[in-house]
Amino acid sequence: MKRVTTILGISIVLIGSFFLIAADHIEAPAIQGTSADITDFYAFQGADTNSIAFVVNTQGLLSPAATGNASFDENTLIEINIDTSGDSVEDLVIQAIPRDGKMYFFGPVSPSSSGLNSVVETSGTTSSVDITSYGSNAITATNNGMKFFAGPRDDPFFMDFAQYGEIIAGNATSFNDPGTDTFAGSNVLSIVVEVPKSQIGGSGTINVWAEAKTKQ
C-alpha cells in the first residue's frame, strides 16, 4: 500500500439536506496552480435525491490559454473524508488519483488510518473514468451506483473582489447587485463523485472535508 501525507486540507462543512461550499483560491507558492491546490469543495444533494454529489476543484485561476496544458499530478491524491458519527474523524474516505489519462477512485471505504497520513485504499470499490480534455464533451462513468467525472470546467465560484476591497477600505458598505465576477473566464480542474446515500449511512447529517496528499 502506498503511504501519502497531507499537504493541504480545506473545507470542513456540515451537510444536511442543503448545499454548502467553502473556497480558498490563493495558496502558498509551493503548491499554487497544482493538483494540491484545492480551490473549492462542494457537497450537495444530487439530482437523484437518493444521492450526494461531491465536487473538488483544483488549480484555480486557469486562463483558457493555459487550461489545455493543465493536468492532474500523478503524485497527488485527492481524498474526500466523511464523518458519519459527529466526532470530526473520518469514518469513510473516497480517494481519487490520476494515472495515464484516467482518474481512479477508491471507496467509499473505511480508512486504514485517520488523520494526516493515508494509504491508497485498494480494498474498497475501485472505479475509473477517462479524464476529459479541455474543449471536449464531458466524459462520465458509472460503477456500483456511483457516477464520476474528472477534467477542466469553468470556475463556478462567484466573488467580487474589487467591491470587497472597497468594503474593507471603508469606501463602500455592501456588495453591488449585480456584482462583477472576479473569476469569470477562469477555469479549474474538477473531480466529481456522486454517491448513493445508502453507501454513506449515518444519521442524516455528515461532516465532510477534502484534502490533497502527496506520495512519500
N, C-alpha and C positions, 0 to 999 in steps of 0.2 A: 504494500500500500504506500502511496506517495504522501509525504507529510508536507503540509503547507501552513503558512502562518499569516496572520492578518497584517496587511499594510494599510488598510483603510476600512473603517466601519462607519456607516451612517444610517440615519433614518429609522429610528425606533418609532413605530406607530402602533396605534390601537385600532383594530378593525372590528366593527360590529356589522351592521347592515348598511354602512355608509362608506364613502370614499375618502381616503386621506392620502396625503402626499408630503414628502419632505424633499428639499432641494439644496444643492451645495455645488455651485458651478465653478468655483475658483479654488484650486487645491495648491499644495506645495509644489514648487518647480520640479521636484524629483519624479512626481507621478502625473503632473498635469498633462492632459492630452493623451493619456494611455488608457488601457483597459482597467487599470487600477483606480482611475479617476471616476468614481460614481457621481454623476451629476444629480440624478433624481431616482427616487424609489416610489413606485405607485402600488397600491393594493386596493382592489375594488371587486365588488360582485360582478361576475361575468354576465354576458347577455343571457346565458343559461343561468337562472337564479340558483341552480344547484352547484355552481362552481365559483371559484375565486380566481381572479387574474392577478398575477404579479408581474411588474414591469421594472427592470433595472436598466437605466440609461447610463452610458459611459461615454467618455471622450467628448465632452461638450464643446460648444463654440466652433464646431467644424464648419468651415465655409463650403459651399457647393464645389469649389475647385479642389478642395482638399479631401472631400469625402470619398472620392473614388479610390484613393490610395490608403485610406484609413482601414485598419484591420484589428481584430481581436488578438491580444497577446497570448500565445500558447503556453506561457509560463504563469499566467494569471487565472485563477479560479474565482468565479463569482458564486457566492453562497447566500442563499435566502434562508434565514433562520426563522423558525416558527415555534413560539412558546404557547402551548395549549393549556398550561396549568397555572399561569399567572405569577410564576416565580422569576421571570425575566431570564430564564435559562432555556436554551433551545431544546425542545423535545423532538423536533423533526428538522431536517435540512433538505433543501433542493440545491444541487450543485450544477454548475454549468462550466464547461471547459472546452475551448476550441482545439480542433486537430484537423489539418489538411482540408480546410474548406467546409467542415461540418462543426456544429455545436453539439456537444454531447451532454446529456442531462442524467443525473443520478438522483433518485428519490421521487417523492418524499420518503425519507428513511430516518430512523433513529440514528443519531451520530455516534461514532465510536468514542469521541471525546467532545467536550464542550469547551467554550472559551476561545482563546486566540488561535490555538493550533487545531488543525483539522487533517483528516486523511480523506482521500477520494473514496467515497462510499460505493464501491463497485458491487456490494452485496444488494444494493437497492435496485429498483426498477431502472433499467438503462434505456435511454431513448436518444434520438438524434434528429437533427434537421439540417439540411444544406443551408449555409449562410447566404442570405440574399445579397446580391451585388447591387451597388448604387445604380439607380435608374431602372432597375428590373422590377417586375411584378413580385409581390411578396410570396415567398415560399414558406408554407407551413407544413407541419407534420403532426400526426396523432399517434398516441400509443397508450394503452391501458386507461382510456378515458380522458387523457390529458392532451393538450394542444401546445405546440411550440413554434417559436419564431426567433430568428436572430439576424440582425443586419441593420443597415442605416435607415433612419427615419428622421423626419422633420422634428426639431425640438418642440414639444408641446407646452413647455413651461412658459408662462407669461409673467413678465416683470418690467415695470417702467423705471429703470434705474436713474434716468435723468430727473424724473419727478421725485423719486426717493431722495436723491441728493439735495433737491430744493427743500424738501421737508426737513431733512436732517440739519440743513443750514439755517433753518428758520425763515426761509423765504416763501414757504407755502405751508398750508395746514392739512392738505389732503391730496389724494391722487385725483387725476383728471378722469372724466368719464365721457368718451373712451380715453384710455391711456395709450401710450406708444410702447409696443412690444420690443424690448431690447434684443430679444432672441429671435426675432423674425428673420427668416432666411438662413438660420444656422441649423446644423444637424447634430445628431448623436448616433452612437451605435447602441442598439436596443437588444435586450434579451427578454423574451416574453414567455411566460408559462401560465397556462390556465389549468387549474386542478379541481377535480370534483371535491366538494366539501366533505364527502364521506371518506376521502383519503387523508383528511387532516384531523377530523374529530374535534374534541374539546367541547366546551360548554356553550359555544356560540360566540364567544369573544376570544380573540387571539392577539398576541403581540408578535410583530414581525419586524425584522431588520435585515439589511443587506450588507455584505462585507466583500471586499476584494482581498484575495490571499495569494501570495506568491510562493512558488515551489522552493523548498530548501534542499 
